[in-house]
């Protein structure tokens, strides 16, 4: 996902994506189901944020985590 200010978010190890490339997303919108690919025994995701090649710190709003 890419914000207008150039910050790019990557969400990987997902399953059943619910959004398409180029589609706008909103706060609280479900993007995909958590997947289990890679070398893991349990479903999980990795989330990263970058501006150019600089990694950014992410803070989560817990109200959407169930």
N, CA, C, O and CB atoms as a CASP TS submission, in Angstrom:
PFRMAT TS
TARGET T0000
AUTHOR 0000-0000-0000
METHOD Language model
MODEL 1
PARENT N/A
ATOM      1  N   UNK     1       0.845  -1.156   0.000  1.00  0.00           N
ATOM      2  CA  UNK     1       0.000   0.000   0.000  1.00  0.00           C
ATOM      3  C   UNK     1       0.897   1.227   0.000  1.00  0.00           C
ATOM      4  O   UNK     1       1.985   1.214   0.577  1.00  0.00           O
ATOM      5  CB  UNK     1      -0.965  -0.006   1.209  1.00  0.00           C
ATOM      6  N   UNK     2       0.433   2.282  -0.650  1.00  0.00           N
ATOM      7  CA  UNK     2       1.223   3.505  -0.726  1.00  0.00           C
ATOM      8  C   UNK     2       0.367   4.709  -0.370  1.00  0.00           C
ATOM      9  O   UNK     2      -0.709   4.916  -0.930  1.00  0.00           O
ATOM     10  CB  UNK     2       1.827   3.674  -2.127  1.00  0.00           C
ATOM     11  N   UNK     3       0.869   5.502   0.578  1.00  0.00           N
ATOM     12  CA  UNK     3       0.182   6.735   0.961  1.00  0.00           C
ATOM     13  C   UNK     3       0.574   7.857   0.014  1.00  0.00           C
ATOM     14  O   UNK     3       1.588   7.754  -0.677  1.00  0.00           O
ATOM     15  CB  UNK     3       0.510   7.121   2.421  1.00  0.00           C
ATOM     16  N   UNK     4      -0.213   8.929  -0.030  1.00  0.00           N
ATOM     17  CA  UNK     4       0.120  10.062  -0.902  1.00  0.00           C
ATOM     18  C   UNK     4       1.472  10.704  -0.596  1.00  0.00           C
ATOM     19  O   UNK     4       2.068  11.324  -1.477  1.00  0.00           O
ATOM     20  CB  UNK     4      -0.950  11.104  -0.794  1.00  0.00           C
ATOM     21  N   UNK     5       1.974  10.565   0.654  1.00  0.00           N
ATOM     22  CA  UNK     5       3.262  11.159   1.007  1.00  0.00           C
ATOM     23  C   UNK     5       4.449  10.270   0.647  1.00  0.00           C
ATOM     24  O   UNK     5       5.590  10.592   0.978  1.00  0.00           O
ATOM     25  CB  UNK     5       3.294  11.463   2.479  1.00  0.00           C
ATOM     26  N   UNK     6       4.184   9.151  -0.030  1.00  0.00           N
ATOM     27  CA  UNK     6       5.251   8.273  -0.488  1.00  0.00           C
ATOM     28  C   UNK     6       5.606   7.140   0.454  1.00  0.00           C
ATOM     29  O   UNK     6       6.450   6.310   0.114  1.00  0.00           O
ATOM     30  CB  UNK     6       6.450   9.068  -0.733  1.00  0.00           C
ATOM     31  N   UNK     7       4.990   7.075   1.632  1.00  0.00           N
ATOM     32  CA  UNK     7       5.253   5.968   2.552  1.00  0.00           C
ATOM     33  C   UNK     7       4.599   4.708   1.998  1.00  0.00           C
ATOM     34  O   UNK     7       3.425   4.715   1.629  1.00  0.00           O
ATOM     35  CB  UNK     7       4.723   6.287   3.990  1.00  0.00           C
ATOM     36  N   UNK     8       5.370   3.631   1.943  1.00  0.00           N
ATOM     37  CA  UNK     8       4.904   2.347   1.420  1.00  0.00           C
ATOM     38  C   UNK     8       4.812   1.347   2.569  1.00  0.00           C
ATOM     39  O   UNK     8       5.745   1.214   3.361  1.00  0.00           O
ATOM     40  CB  UNK     8       5.853   1.818   0.298  1.00  0.00           C
ATOM     41  N   UNK     9       3.686   0.647   2.652  1.00  0.00           N
ATOM     42  CA  UNK     9       3.486  -0.399   3.653  1.00  0.00           C
ATOM     43  C   UNK     9       3.443  -1.748   2.945  1.00  0.00           C
ATOM     44  O   UNK     9       2.782  -1.902   1.918  1.00  0.00           O
ATOM     45  CB  UNK     9       2.179  -0.157   4.473  1.00  0.00           C
ATOM     46  N   UNK    10       4.143  -2.706   3.498  1.00  0.00           N
ATOM     47  CA  UNK    10       4.112  -4.064   2.960  1.00  0.00           C
ATOM     48  C   UNK    10       3.512  -4.991   4.009  1.00  0.00           C
ATOM     49  O   UNK    10       3.902  -4.960   5.176  1.00  0.00           O
ATOM     50  CB  UNK    10       5.540  -4.541   2.545  1.00  0.00           C
ATOM     51  N   UNK    11       2.565  -5.811   3.584  1.00  0.00           N
ATOM     52  CA  UNK    11       1.963  -6.824   4.451  1.00  0.00           C
ATOM     53  C   UNK    11       2.151  -8.149   3.725  1.00  0.00           C
ATOM     54  O   UNK    11       1.621  -8.343   2.630  1.00  0.00           O
ATOM     55  CB  UNK    11       0.421  -6.524   4.759  1.00  0.00           C
ATOM     56  N   UNK    12       2.905  -9.061   4.332  1.00  0.00           N
ATOM     57  CA  UNK    12       3.215 -10.323   3.659  1.00  0.00           C
ATOM     58  C   UNK    12       2.791 -11.521   4.499  1.00  0.00           C
ATOM     59  O   UNK    12       2.520 -11.399   5.694  1.00  0.00           O
ATOM     60  CB  UNK    12       4.710 -10.406   3.351  1.00  0.00           C
ATOM     61  N   UNK    13       2.739 -12.663   3.859  1.00  0.00           N
ATOM     62  CA  UNK    13       2.245 -13.927   4.415  1.00  0.00           C
ATOM     63  C   UNK    13       0.732 -13.880   4.577  1.00  0.00           C
ATOM     64  O   UNK    13       0.189 -14.395   5.554  1.00  0.00           O
ATOM     65  CB  UNK    13       2.916 -14.226   5.770  1.00  0.00           C
ATOM     66  N   UNK    14       0.057 -13.262   3.617  1.00  0.00           N
ATOM     67  CA  UNK    14      -1.399 -13.176   3.674  1.00  0.00           C
ATOM     68  C   UNK    14      -2.037 -14.273   2.829  1.00  0.00           C
ATOM     69  O   UNK    14      -1.387 -14.910   1.999  1.00  0.00           O
ATOM     70  CB  UNK    14      -1.874 -11.796   3.201  1.00  0.00           C
ATOM     71  N   UNK    15      -3.305 -14.466   3.065  1.00  0.00           N
ATOM     72  CA  UNK    15      -4.102 -15.434   2.326  1.00  0.00           C
ATOM     73  C   UNK    15      -5.431 -14.749   1.988  1.00  0.00           C
ATOM     74  O   UNK    15      -5.885 -13.891   2.745  1.00  0.00           O
ATOM     75  CB  UNK    15      -4.322 -16.769   3.157  1.00  0.00           C
ATOM     76  N   UNK    16      -6.034 -15.097   0.912  1.00  0.00           N
ATOM     77  CA  UNK    16      -7.335 -14.563   0.520  1.00  0.00           C
ATOM     78  C   UNK    16      -7.389 -13.031   0.554  1.00  0.00           C
ATOM     79  O   UNK    16      -8.130 -12.463   1.356  1.00  0.00           O
ATOM     80  CB  UNK    16      -8.406 -15.127   1.424  1.00  0.00           C
ATOM     81  N   UNK    17      -6.611 -12.352  -0.306  1.00  0.00           N
ATOM     82  CA  UNK    17      -6.666 -10.890  -0.328  1.00  0.00           C
ATOM     83  C   UNK    17      -8.074 -10.391  -0.622  1.00  0.00           C
ATOM     84  O   UNK    17      -8.799 -10.985  -1.420  1.00  0.00           O
ATOM     85  CB  UNK    17      -5.692 -10.338  -1.366  1.00  0.00           C
ATOM     86  N   UNK    18      -8.454  -9.298   0.028  1.00  0.00           N
ATOM     87  CA  UNK    18      -9.792  -8.722  -0.164  1.00  0.00           C
ATOM     88  C   UNK    18      -9.750  -7.365  -0.847  1.00  0.00           C
ATOM     89  O   UNK    18     -10.792  -6.739  -1.046  1.00  0.00           O
ATOM     90  CB  UNK    18     -10.497  -8.590   1.169  1.00  0.00           C
ATOM     91  N   UNK    19      -8.559  -6.904  -1.207  1.00  0.00           N
ATOM     92  CA  UNK    19      -8.408  -5.661  -1.960  1.00  0.00           C
ATOM     93  C   UNK    19      -7.554  -5.948  -3.185  1.00  0.00           C
ATOM     94  O   UNK    19      -6.819  -6.934  -3.228  1.00  0.00           O
ATOM     95  CB  UNK    19      -7.770  -4.533  -1.083  1.00  0.00           C
ATOM     96  N   UNK    20      -7.659  -5.079  -4.176  1.00  0.00           N
ATOM     97  CA  UNK    20      -6.915  -5.246  -5.426  1.00  0.00           C
ATOM     98  C   UNK    20      -5.892  -4.140  -5.590  1.00  0.00           C
ATOM     99  O   UNK    20      -6.007  -3.083  -4.969  1.00  0.00           O
ATOM    100  CB  UNK    20      -7.868  -5.266  -6.627  1.00  0.00           C
ATOM    101  N   UNK    21      -4.905  -4.376  -6.413  1.00  0.00           N
ATOM    102  CA  UNK    21      -3.885  -3.380  -6.707  1.00  0.00           C
ATOM    103  C   UNK    21      -4.562  -2.118  -7.241  1.00  0.00           C
ATOM    104  O   UNK    21      -5.397  -2.183  -8.143  1.00  0.00           O
ATOM    105  CB  UNK    21      -2.845  -3.931  -7.729  1.00  0.00           C
ATOM    106  N   UNK    22      -4.192  -0.973  -6.672  1.00  0.00           N
ATOM    107  CA  UNK    22      -4.753   0.304  -7.099  1.00  0.00           C
ATOM    108  C   UNK    22      -6.009   0.723  -6.361  1.00  0.00           C
ATOM    109  O   UNK    22      -6.443   1.867  -6.495  1.00  0.00           O
ATOM    110  CB  UNK    22      -5.047   0.249  -8.539  1.00  0.00           C
ATOM    111  N   UNK    23      -6.601  -0.168  -5.587  1.00  0.00           N
ATOM    112  CA  UNK    23      -7.830   0.141  -4.849  1.00  0.00           C
ATOM    113  C   UNK    23      -7.502   0.964  -3.604  1.00  0.00           C
ATOM    114  O   UNK    23      -6.538   0.656  -2.902  1.00  0.00           O
ATOM    115  CB  UNK    23      -8.575  -1.160  -4.454  1.00  0.00           C
ATOM    116  N   UNK    24      -8.280   1.999  -3.320  1.00  0.00           N
ATOM    117  CA  UNK    24      -8.115   2.782  -2.102  1.00  0.00           C
ATOM    118  C   UNK    24      -8.637   1.981  -0.912  1.00  0.00           C
ATOM    119  O   UNK    24      -9.636   1.271  -1.031  1.00  0.00           O
ATOM    120  CB  UNK    24      -8.851   4.145  -2.214  1.00  0.00           C
ATOM    121  N   UNK    25      -7.971   2.091   0.225  1.00  0.00           N
ATOM    122  CA  UNK    25      -8.401   1.402   1.444  1.00  0.00           C
ATOM    123  C   UNK    25      -8.676   2.437   2.525  1.00  0.00           C
ATOM    124  O   UNK    25      -8.179   3.562   2.473  1.00  0.00           O
ATOM    125  CB  UNK    25      -7.327   0.376   1.923  1.00  0.00           C
ATOM    126  N   UNK    26      -9.481   2.032   3.506  1.00  0.00           N
ATOM    127  CA  UNK    26      -9.841   2.928   4.602  1.00  0.00           C
ATOM    128  C   UNK    26      -9.463   2.300   5.937  1.00  0.00           C
ATOM    129  O   UNK    26      -9.273   1.087   6.034  1.00  0.00           O
ATOM    130  CB  UNK    26     -11.349   3.256   4.570  1.00  0.00           C
ATOM    131  N   UNK    27      -9.355   3.134   6.956  1.00  0.00           N
ATOM    132  CA  UNK    27      -9.022   2.666   8.297  1.00  0.00           C
ATOM    133  C   UNK    27     -10.022   1.613   8.751  1.00  0.00           C
ATOM    134  O   UNK    27     -11.232   1.812   8.644  1.00  0.00           O
ATOM    135  CB  UNK    27      -8.989   3.840   9.290  1.00  0.00           C
ATOM    136  N   UNK    28      -9.517   0.493   9.260  1.00  0.00           N
ATOM    137  CA  UNK    28     -10.372  -0.575   9.761  1.00  0.00           C
ATOM    138  C   UNK    28     -10.820  -1.575   8.717  1.00  0.00           C
ATOM    139  O   UNK    28     -11.434  -2.587   9.057  1.00  0.00           O
ATOM    140  CB  UNK    28     -11.557   0.009  10.392  1.00  0.00           C
ATOM    141  N   UNK    29     -10.529  -1.316   7.462  1.00  0.00           N
ATOM    142  CA  UNK    29     -10.930  -2.218   6.375  1.00  0.00           C
ATOM    143  C   UNK    29     -10.104  -3.501   6.424  1.00  0.00           C
ATOM    144  O   UNK    29      -8.893  -3.449   6.638  1.00  0.00           O
ATOM    145  CB  UNK    29     -10.766  -1.525   4.998  1.00  0.00           C
ATOM    146  N   UNK    30     -10.747  -4.645   6.229  1.00  0.00           N
ATOM    147  CA  UNK    30     -10.041  -5.924   6.155  1.00  0.00           C
ATOM    148  C   UNK    30      -9.329  -5.998   4.815  1.00  0.00           C
ATOM    149  O   UNK    30      -9.947  -5.823   3.765  1.00  0.00           O
ATOM    150  CB  UNK    30     -11.020  -7.131   6.338  1.00  0.00           C
ATOM    151  N   UNK    31      -8.019  -6.259   4.854  1.00  0.00           N
ATOM    152  CA  UNK    31      -7.219  -6.347   3.636  1.00  0.00           C
ATOM    153  C   UNK    31      -7.094  -7.773   3.134  1.00  0.00           C
ATOM    154  O   UNK    31      -7.080  -8.014   1.927  1.00  0.00           O
ATOM    155  CB  UNK    31      -5.845  -5.772   3.874  1.00  0.00           C
ATOM    156  N   UNK    32      -7.003  -8.728   4.069  1.00  0.00           N
ATOM    157  CA  UNK    32      -6.803 -10.134   3.709  1.00  0.00           C
ATOM    158  C   UNK    32      -6.937 -10.981   4.968  1.00  0.00           C
ATOM    159  O   UNK    32      -7.005 -10.461   6.082  1.00  0.00           O
ATOM    160  CB  UNK    32      -5.407 -10.357   3.032  1.00  0.00           C
ATOM    161  N   UNK    33      -6.973 -12.283   4.769  1.00  0.00           N
ATOM    162  CA  UNK    33      -6.896 -13.210   5.894  1.00  0.00           C
ATOM    163  C   UNK    33      -5.416 -13.445   6.217  1.00  0.00           C
ATOM    164  O   UNK    33      -4.562 -13.382   5.332  1.00  0.00           O
ATOM    165  CB  UNK    33      -7.631 -14.565   5.568  1.00  0.00           C
ATOM    166  N   UNK    34      -5.128 -13.712   7.470  1.00  0.00           N
ATOM    167  CA  UNK    34      -3.761 -14.044   7.864  1.00  0.00           C
ATOM    168  C   UNK    34      -3.420 -15.394   7.263  1.00  0.00           C
ATOM    169  O   UNK    34      -4.217 -16.330   7.329  1.00  0.00           O
ATOM    170  CB  UNK    34      -3.594 -14.060   9.422  1.00  0.00           C
ATOM    171  N   UNK    35      -2.235 -15.494   6.676  1.00  0.00           N
ATOM    172  CA  UNK    35      -1.826 -16.727   6.015  1.00  0.00           C
ATOM    173  C   UNK    35      -0.781 -17.500   6.794  1.00  0.00           C
ATOM    174  O   UNK    35      -0.406 -17.124   7.904  1.00  0.00           O
ATOM    175  CB  UNK    35      -1.302 -16.422   4.652  1.00  0.00           C
ATOM    176  N   UNK    36      -0.322 -18.577   6.201  1.00  0.00           N
ATOM    177  CA  UNK    36       0.718 -19.397   6.809  1.00  0.00           C
ATOM    178  C   UNK    36       1.601 -19.939   5.698  1.00  0.00           C
ATOM    179  O   UNK    36       1.591 -21.135   5.405  1.00  0.00           O
ATOM    180  CB  UNK    36       0.108 -20.556   7.662  1.00  0.00           C
ATOM    181  N   UNK    37       2.358 -19.051   5.090  1.00  0.00           N
ATOM    182  CA  UNK    37       3.331 -19.513   4.105  1.00  0.00           C
ATOM    183  C   UNK    37       4.721 -19.164   4.604  1.00  0.00           C
ATOM    184  O   UNK    37       4.866 -18.310   5.479  1.00  0.00           O
ATOM    185  CB  UNK    37       3.067 -18.883   2.705  1.00  0.00           C
ATOM    186  N   UNK    38       5.709 -19.788   4.082  1.00  0.00           N
ATOM    187  CA  UNK    38       7.056 -19.638   4.607  1.00  0.00           C
ATOM    188  C   UNK    38       7.347 -20.761   5.585  1.00  0.00           C
ATOM    189  O   UNK    38       6.648 -21.774   5.607  1.00  0.00           O
ATOM    190  CB  UNK    38       7.232 -18.268   5.284  1.00  0.00           C
ATOM    191  N   UNK    39       8.378 -20.580   6.389  1.00  0.00           N
ATOM    192  CA  UNK    39       8.804 -21.628   7.323  1.00  0.00           C
ATOM    193  C   UNK    39       8.202 -21.384   8.704  1.00  0.00           C
ATOM    194  O   UNK    39       8.904 -20.995   9.637  1.00  0.00           O
ATOM    195  CB  UNK    39      10.347 -21.685   7.413  1.00  0.00           C
ATOM    196  N   UNK    40       6.910 -21.614   8.823  1.00  0.00           N
ATOM    197  CA  UNK    40       6.209 -21.397  10.085  1.00  0.00           C
ATOM    198  C   UNK    40       5.152 -22.468  10.274  1.00  0.00           C
ATOM    199  O   UNK    40       4.589 -22.981   9.308  1.00  0.00           O
ATOM    200  CB  UNK    40       5.572 -19.995  10.128  1.00  0.00           C
ATOM    201  N   UNK    41       4.890 -22.796  11.521  1.00  0.00           N
ATOM    202  CA  UNK    41       3.835 -23.757  11.837  1.00  0.00           C
ATOM    203  C   UNK    41       2.484 -23.096  12.074  1.00  0.00           C
ATOM    204  O   UNK    41       1.461 -23.777  12.146  1.00  0.00           O
ATOM    205  CB  UNK    41       4.221 -24.558  13.050  1.00  0.00           C
ATOM    206  N   UNK    42       2.477 -21.761  12.198  1.00  0.00           N
ATOM    207  CA  UNK    42       1.253 -21.061  12.561  1.00  0.00           C
ATOM    208  C   UNK    42       1.020 -19.859  11.649  1.00  0.00           C
ATOM    209  O   UNK    42       1.975 -19.291  11.120  1.00  0.00           O
ATOM    210  CB  UNK    42       1.309 -20.613  14.023  1.00  0.00           C
ATOM    211  N   UNK    43      -0.248 -19.466  11.460  1.00  0.00           N
ATOM    212  CA  UNK    43      -0.553 -18.272  10.675  1.00  0.00           C
ATOM    213  C   UNK    43       0.096 -17.032  11.295  1.00  0.00           C
ATOM    214  O   UNK    43       0.123 -16.882  12.516  1.00  0.00           O
ATOM    215  CB  UNK    43      -2.075 -18.078  10.566  1.00  0.00           C
ATOM    216  N   UNK    44       0.608 -16.164  10.458  1.00  0.00           N
ATOM    217  CA  UNK    44       1.239 -14.934  10.915  1.00  0.00           C
ATOM    218  C   UNK    44       1.374 -13.969   9.748  1.00  0.00           C
ATOM    219  O   UNK    44       1.237 -14.361   8.589  1.00  0.00           O
ATOM    220  CB  UNK    44       2.618 -15.223  11.547  1.00  0.00           C
ATOM    221  N   UNK    45       1.642 -12.705  10.058  1.00  0.00           N
ATOM    222  CA  UNK    45       1.921 -11.718   9.025  1.00  0.00           C
ATOM    223  C   UNK    45       3.177 -10.947   9.399  1.00  0.00           C
ATOM    224  O   UNK    45       3.568 -10.904  10.565  1.00  0.00           O
ATOM    225  CB  UNK    45       0.721 -10.758   8.833  1.00  0.00           C
ATOM    226  N   UNK    46       3.794 -10.349   8.413  1.00  0.00           N
ATOM    227  CA  UNK    46       4.898  -9.411   8.608  1.00  0.00           C
ATOM    228  C   UNK    46       4.441  -8.094   8.003  1.00  0.00           C
ATOM    229  O   UNK    46       3.874  -8.066   6.911  1.00  0.00           O
ATOM    230  CB  UNK    46       6.253  -9.927   7.948  1.00  0.00           C
ATOM    231  N   UNK    47       4.690  -7.006   8.717  1.00  0.00           N
ATOM    232  CA  UNK    47       4.303  -5.684   8.247  1.00  0.00           C
ATOM    233  C   UNK    47       5.526  -4.778   8.294  1.00  0.00           C
ATOM    234  O   UNK    47       6.238  -4.729   9.298  1.00  0.00           O
ATOM    235  CB  UNK    47       3.137  -5.100   9.101  1.00  0.00           C
ATOM    236  N   UNK    48       5.761  -4.065   7.207  1.00  0.00           N
ATOM    237  CA  UNK    48       6.870  -3.126   7.159  1.00  0.00           C
ATOM    238  C   UNK    48       6.431  -1.824   6.532  1.00  0.00           C
ATOM    239  O   UNK    48       5.486  -1.789   5.744  1.00  0.00           O
ATOM    240  CB  UNK    48       8.045  -3.715   6.389  1.00  0.00           C
ATOM    241  N   UNK    49       7.129  -0.737   6.889  1.00  0.00           N
ATOM    242  CA  UNK    49       6.851   0.570   6.306  1.00  0.00           C
ATOM    243  C   UNK    49       8.167   1.213   5.902  1.00  0.00           C
ATOM    244  O   UNK    49       9.154   1.129   6.632  1.00  0.00           O
ATOM    245  CB  UNK    49       6.072   1.478   7.298  1.00  0.00           C
ATOM    246  N   UNK    50       8.180   1.854   4.740  1.00  0.00           N
ATOM    247  CA  UNK    50       9.387   2.472   4.198  1.00  0.00           C
ATOM    248  C   UNK    50       9.047   3.785   3.519  1.00  0.00           C
ATOM    249  O   UNK    50       7.967   3.941   2.949  1.00  0.00           O
ATOM    250  CB  UNK    50      10.085   1.527   3.210  1.00  0.00           C
ATOM    251  N   UNK    51       9.970   4.722   3.585  1.00  0.00           N
ATOM    252  CA  UNK    51       9.893   5.922   2.754  1.00  0.00           C
ATOM    253  C   UNK    51      11.195   5.941   1.965  1.00  0.00           C
ATOM    254  O   UNK    51      12.266   6.211   2.507  1.00  0.00           O
ATOM    255  CB  UNK    51       9.688   7.259   3.619  1.00  0.00           C
ATOM    256  N   UNK    52      11.077   5.648   0.669  1.00  0.00           N
ATOM    257  CA  UNK    52      12.277   5.405  -0.134  1.00  0.00           C
ATOM    258  C   UNK    52      12.919   4.125   0.363  1.00  0.00           C
ATOM    259  O   UNK    52      12.254   3.091   0.433  1.00  0.00           O
ATOM    260  CB  UNK    52      13.280   6.608  -0.055  1.00  0.00           C
ATOM    261  N   UNK    53      14.193   4.168   0.710  1.00  0.00           N
ATOM    262  CA  UNK    53      14.865   2.977   1.243  1.00  0.00           C
ATOM    263  C   UNK    53      14.963   3.011   2.764  1.00  0.00           C
ATOM    264  O   UNK    53      15.567   2.121   3.364  1.00  0.00           O
ATOM    265  CB  UNK    53      16.259   2.847   0.642  1.00  0.00           C
ATOM    266  N   UNK    54      14.373   4.032   3.398  1.00  0.00           N
ATOM    267  CA  UNK    54      14.454   4.171   4.856  1.00  0.00           C
ATOM    268  C   UNK    54      13.322   3.416   5.546  1.00  0.00           C
ATOM    269  O   UNK    54      12.155   3.722   5.302  1.00  0.00           O
ATOM    270  CB  UNK    54      14.415   5.654   5.255  1.00  0.00           C
ATOM    271  N   UNK    55      13.634   2.423   6.415  1.00  0.00           N
ATOM    272  CA  UNK    55      12.583   1.736   7.168  1.00  0.00           C
ATOM    273  C   UNK    55      12.010   2.667   8.230  1.00  0.00           C
ATOM    274  O   UNK    55      12.740   3.473   8.807  1.00  0.00           O
ATOM    275  CB  UNK    55      13.130   0.443   7.822  1.00  0.00           C
ATOM    276  N   UNK    56      10.721   2.561   8.489  1.00  0.00           N
ATOM    277  CA  UNK    56      10.037   3.407   9.456  1.00  0.00           C
ATOM    278  C   UNK    56       9.493   2.582  10.615  1.00  0.00           C
ATOM    279  O   UNK    56       9.169   1.406  10.449  1.00  0.00           O
ATOM    280  CB  UNK    56       8.906   4.178   8.781  1.00  0.00           C
ATOM    281  N   UNK    57       9.395   3.198  11.781  1.00  0.00           N
ATOM    282  CA  UNK    57       8.793   2.564  12.956  1.00  0.00           C
ATOM    283  C   UNK    57       7.274   2.589  12.795  1.00  0.00           C
ATOM    284  O   UNK    57       6.717   3.598  12.364  1.00  0.00           O
ATOM    285  CB  UNK    57       9.229   3.287  14.281  1.00  0.00           C
ATOM    286  N   UNK    58       6.599   1.490  13.134  1.00  0.00           N
ATOM    287  CA  UNK    58       5.143   1.407  13.038  1.00  0.00           C
ATOM    288  C   UNK    58       4.562   1.338  14.446  1.00  0.00           C
ATOM    289  O   UNK    58       5.049   0.586  15.290  1.00  0.00           O
ATOM    290  CB  UNK    58       4.702   0.171  12.191  1.00  0.00           C
ATOM    291  N   UNK    59       3.520   2.125  14.693  1.00  0.00           N
ATOM    292  CA  UNK    59       2.762   2.057  15.943  1.00  0.00           C
ATOM    293  C   UNK    59       1.348   1.629  15.597  1.00  0.00           C
ATOM    294  O   UNK    59       0.753   2.154  14.656  1.00  0.00           O
ATOM    295  CB  UNK    59       2.769   3.433  16.708  1.00  0.00           C
ATOM    296  N   UNK    60       0.803   0.676  16.351  1.00  0.00           N
ATOM    297  CA  UNK    60      -0.519   0.129  16.056  1.00  0.00           C
ATOM    298  C   UNK    60      -1.579   0.689  16.991  1.00  0.00           C
ATOM    299  O   UNK    60      -1.341   0.863  18.186  1.00  0.00           O
ATOM    300  CB  UNK    60      -0.495  -1.386  16.153  1.00  0.00           C
ATOM    301  N   UNK    61      -2.760   0.971  16.430  1.00  0.00           N
ATOM    302  CA  UNK    61      -3.935   1.337  17.202  1.00  0.00           C
ATOM    303  C   UNK    61      -4.656   0.034  17.525  1.00  0.00           C
ATOM    304  O   UNK    61      -5.213  -0.604  16.632  1.00  0.00           O
ATOM    305  CB  UNK    61      -4.868   2.352  16.420  1.00  0.00           C
ATOM    306  N   UNK    62      -4.649  -0.357  18.766  1.00  0.00           N
ATOM    307  CA  UNK    62      -5.158  -1.677  19.189  1.00  0.00           C
ATOM    308  C   UNK    62      -6.674  -1.842  19.074  1.00  0.00           C
ATOM    309  O   UNK    62      -7.168  -2.959  19.231  1.00  0.00           O
ATOM    310  CB  UNK    62      -4.756  -1.929  20.609  1.00  0.00           C
ATOM    311  N   UNK    63      -7.431  -0.774  18.806  1.00  0.00           N
ATOM    312  CA  UNK    63      -8.886  -0.912  18.812  1.00  0.00           C
ATOM    313  C   UNK    63      -9.399  -1.798  17.679  1.00  0.00           C
ATOM    314  O   UNK    63     -10.524  -2.290  17.765  1.00  0.00           O
ATOM    315  CB  UNK    63      -9.530   0.453  18.718  1.00  0.00           C
ATOM    316  N   UNK    64      -8.618  -2.022  16.621  1.00  0.00           N
ATOM    317  CA  UNK    64      -9.068  -2.868  15.522  1.00  0.00           C
ATOM    318  C   UNK    64      -8.558  -4.303  15.635  1.00  0.00           C
ATOM    319  O   UNK    64      -8.932  -5.151  14.825  1.00  0.00           O
ATOM    320  CB  UNK    64      -8.626  -2.276  14.209  1.00  0.00           C
ATOM    321  N   UNK    65      -7.722  -4.584  16.613  1.00  0.00           N
ATOM    322  CA  UNK    65      -7.179  -5.936  16.776  1.00  0.00           C
ATOM    323  C   UNK    65      -8.107  -6.739  17.663  1.00  0.00           C
ATOM    324  O   UNK    65      -8.376  -6.370  18.806  1.00  0.00           O
ATOM    325  CB  UNK    65      -5.746  -5.900  17.374  1.00  0.00           C
ATOM    326  N   UNK    66      -8.597  -7.855  17.112  1.00  0.00           N
ATOM    327  CA  UNK    66      -9.537  -8.685  17.867  1.00  0.00           C
ATOM    328  C   UNK    66      -8.909 -10.009  18.217  1.00  0.00           C
ATOM    329  O   UNK    66      -9.548 -10.846  18.854  1.00  0.00           O
ATOM    330  CB  UNK    66     -10.822  -8.910  17.077  1.00  0.00           C
TER
END
